[in-house]
Amino acid sequence: MNTVTSPRLQGLDTLRAFAIIIVLLFHYMVVVSNENTFGYITRIGWMGVDLFFVLSGYLIGNQVFSAVKKQQNFSLKQFYIRRFLRTLPNYYVVFLLYFIFPDTLNGVTTAPIWKFLTFTQNLEFRPMVTFSHSWSLCIEEQFYITFPFIILLIAKSRKVISLAWLMILTGLIAGLATRIYIWFNYGESAISASDYFGHIYYSSFTRFDELLPGIAIALLKNFHPALFNRWLKHANWVFILGVITTATFFYAYPHFHSTEANGYNFFLSTFGYSLVALSFALLTFAALSPTSLLNKVKIPGATSIALWSYAIYLIHKPIFKLLMKPLAEQNIDVKSALGVFIIMGISLLAGWLLYRFIETPFMILRNTYYPSNIMKSPSEKIT
């Protein structure tokens, strides 16, 4: 798919912008203020990452399934090059900041450099580690590498559609089963925060399944178009259902996920992540309809924030930390309106600068030399 000519859907941009904004609000509490600076939404902002997972599942799934359906010569080599040109430059620039400002940015522990270079650091993460928010990038990069390869393998079968649905169902069950197993293996409701984040929250094995509902939407769109279009006519009802289910979990997690009396909640720590992803999948599906509220109601700046979202996600935590000391020296309270305005404003500006001067040149390079995932000639082999 050529990113230069393909149209953007306002609804998807709105969801992406919403995801990055609530993540920023949550991390402001975690890194800067240590309190619910922005009220209730601060407490549910971490779920923006779950929304990113669903959106990535759909967008990548749609690229791969579209090529398989059209029997095009999908190239793993070109797909990987395009993905790496999209994700690696920003990532390594931000990673470099942790070497430039070690006293400020390094956490209480850190993974070996080779793990950061191979996107495997999340498998042993704990709270307060160096570059902690890179855990979700690890899961996405692992997804980019494995998913197309698996689909191209089963594409050779006459039962590719059935196998794809089986893969999704098996993955959903496996993710849930892994969380349940770890829950009981590490002490049930008495599980510590360190164990919880290390074994359940950050791990690829317990969070990969949140990409699958997005993949399911892409599979439905490409291989069951009649059913997809029929449901798409009811996109606003799907949107309302998605809002209701999402709001339910926005309420449930802050109130019941973790309490001093009972520790972590079993249902929300196991089934909850799957259900949150399914709720976001309803919103993602609704966003694909031109007639849905997500596309009709245009939010100023949403498209720009969506475009910059990857860069903003990477850069915001280091900027948060780097600004705290200078503001304190100027007697500016980070919890005040002025402190929030300065930190958030500079973080968004830094995200835009990263997007403009690092991400954009590599995207131009990508679109010039690798404009699509399809091989230029049948003689090229999938590598």
Protein Blocks (a to p, Z undefined) as FASTA:
>chain_A
ZZklpccdfklmmmmmmmmmmmmmmmmmmmmnopafkljmlmmmmmmmmmmmmmmmmmmm
mmmmmmmmnopacdfklmmmmmmmmmmmmmmmmmmmmmmmmmlmpcfbdcdfklmmnopm
mmmgcehiahkllmmmmmmmmmmmmmmmmmmmmmmpmklmmmmmmmmmmmmmmmmmmmmm
mmmmnopjmpcfklmmmmmmmpmklmmmmmmmmmmmmmmmmmmmmlmmmmmmmmmmmmmm
mmmmmmmmmmmmmmmmpcfklopafklmmmmmmmmmmmmmmmmmmmmpmkbmklmmcceh
klmmmmmmmmmmmmmmmmmmmmmmmmmmnopafkbmklmmmmmmmmmmmmmmmmmmmmmm
mmmmmmmmmmbfbdfbfkbccZZ
